[in-house]
Amino acid sequence: MNAVDAVGMIAEILSWVGLGVGLPLLTIVLLVKVHDGPWLPHEVVILEEEEDGRARARWFTAGDFWERPLRAEESVHWRGREDADAFISARHPRLMRFEPRRPLLHALQVLGITLAGVGAAAVAVSIILLFVG
């Protein structure tokens, strides 16, 4: 086995792993994004509740008022303010979040793009090596 064959074998393995994992991952991310629909920027009002000490977010959209309690980790976005910028689901106006995208979904998208890119580059290397060898 010479160096060209070794590089070809490594490229073959990388292409199978990269495309075999990256493309299904990107498909899942795409399906979740299509199901979620668009998230539109919106201003929400933050209210401190007296009885339980938890803050609540309220907003008006789609002809109705909506409200939900805020989680402790969300306090970074509104601490000391009466209003905050948030994102409201266009399909389900009762859903609100402070990030424009889901962090886990974004990480999976980056991983899928990276793996698919490595797989595609490995396929290109394999094709080039067919003509060289």
C-alpha positions as CSV (number, residue, x, y, z in Angstrom):
1,M,0.0,0.0,0.0
2,N,1.4,3.3,-1.1
3,A,0.7,6.8,0.2
4,V,-2.0,7.5,-2.4
5,D,-3.9,4.4,-1.4
6,A,-3.7,5.4,2.3
7,V,-5.0,8.9,1.6
8,G,-7.7,7.4,-0.5
9,M,-8.8,5.0,2.3
10,I,-8.8,7.8,4.8
11,A,-10.8,10.0,2.5
12,E,-13.3,7.2,1.9
13,I,-13.8,6.8,5.7
14,L,-14.2,10.5,6.2
15,S,-16.7,10.7,3.4
16,W,-18.9,8.0,4.8
17,V,-18.8,9.3,8.3
18,G,-19.1,13.0,7.3
19,L,-22.0,12.6,4.9
20,G,-23.6,9.7,6.8
21,V,-23.9,11.7,10.0
22,G,-23.9,15.3,8.7
23,L,-26.7,15.0,6.1
24,P,-29.3,13.3,8.4
25,L,-28.4,15.8,11.1
26,L,-29.0,18.7,8.7
27,T,-32.3,17.1,7.7
28,I,-33.5,16.9,11.3
29,V,-32.5,20.5,11.9
30,L,-34.4,21.6,8.8
31,L,-37.5,19.7,9.8
32,V,-37.5,21.3,13.3
33,K,-37.0,24.7,11.8
34,V,-39.9,24.2,9.4
35,H,-42.1,23.0,12.2
36,D,-41.1,25.9,14.5
37,G,-41.8,28.6,11.9
38,P,-40.6,32.1,12.1
39,W,-39.9,33.9,15.4
40,L,-40.5,37.6,15.3
41,P,-38.8,40.3,17.5
42,H,-41.1,41.7,20.1
43,E,-41.0,43.8,23.2
44,V,-42.3,42.2,26.4
45,V,-43.2,43.8,29.7
46,I,-41.6,42.3,32.9
47,L,-43.7,42.2,36.0
48,E,-42.4,41.2,39.4
49,E,-45.0,39.1,41.3
50,E,-45.3,40.0,45.0
51,E,-46.6,36.7,46.3
52,D,-44.1,34.2,44.9
53,G,-41.2,36.5,43.9
54,R,-41.1,35.2,40.4
55,A,-41.1,37.5,37.4
56,R,-43.6,37.2,34.6
57,A,-43.4,38.3,31.0
58,R,-46.5,39.8,29.3
59,W,-46.9,40.7,25.7
60,F,-49.6,41.6,23.2
61,T,-49.7,40.0,19.8
62,A,-52.3,38.4,17.5
63,G,-55.1,40.4,19.1
64,D,-54.6,39.0,22.6
65,F,-52.5,39.4,25.8
66,W,-50.1,36.5,26.6
67,E,-48.1,35.8,29.7
68,R,-45.7,33.3,31.1
69,P,-43.5,33.0,34.2
70,L,-39.8,33.5,33.6
71,R,-37.2,31.0,34.5
72,A,-34.3,31.9,36.8
73,E,-31.7,31.6,34.0
74,E,-33.7,34.2,32.0
75,S,-33.0,36.9,34.5
76,V,-29.9,37.9,32.6
77,H,-32.1,39.4,29.9
78,W,-34.3,41.6,32.0
79,R,-32.6,42.2,35.4
80,G,-33.7,45.6,36.7
81,R,-35.7,46.6,33.6
82,E,-39.4,46.8,33.1
83,D,-39.3,45.7,29.5
84,A,-37.1,43.4,27.4
85,D,-36.6,42.4,23.8
86,A,-37.8,38.9,23.1
87,F,-38.9,36.7,20.2
88,I,-42.5,35.5,19.7
89,S,-43.5,32.5,17.6
90,A,-45.5,33.6,14.6
91,R,-47.4,30.3,14.5
92,H,-48.0,30.0,18.3
93,P,-48.1,33.5,19.8
94,R,-48.2,32.0,23.3
95,L,-44.5,31.0,22.9
96,M,-41.8,33.4,23.8
97,R,-38.0,33.2,24.2
98,F,-35.2,35.6,24.6
99,E,-32.8,34.1,22.0
100,P,-33.4,34.4,18.3
101,R,-32.7,30.7,17.8
102,R,-32.5,27.6,20.0
103,P,-28.9,27.1,21.2
104,L,-29.0,23.3,20.9
105,L,-30.5,23.5,17.4
106,H,-27.8,26.0,16.3
107,A,-25.1,23.7,17.7
108,L,-26.5,20.7,15.8
109,Q,-26.7,22.8,12.6
110,V,-23.1,23.9,12.9
111,L,-22.0,20.2,13.6
112,G,-24.1,19.0,10.6
113,I,-22.6,21.6,8.3
114,T,-19.1,20.8,9.4
115,L,-19.5,17.1,9.0
116,A,-21.2,17.4,5.6
117,G,-18.4,19.8,4.5
118,V,-15.7,17.3,5.6
119,G,-17.6,14.5,3.9
120,A,-17.9,16.5,0.6
121,A,-14.3,17.5,0.7
122,A,-13.3,13.8,1.3
123,V,-15.4,12.8,-1.7
124,A,-13.6,15.4,-3.8
125,V,-10.3,14.1,-2.7
126,S,-11.3,10.5,-3.5
127,I,-12.4,11.5,-7.0
128,I,-9.1,13.4,-7.6
129,L,-7.1,10.4,-6.3
130,L,-8.9,8.1,-8.9
131,F,-7.3,10.1,-11.7
132,V,-3.9,10.5,-10.0
133,G,-3.5,6.9,-9.0
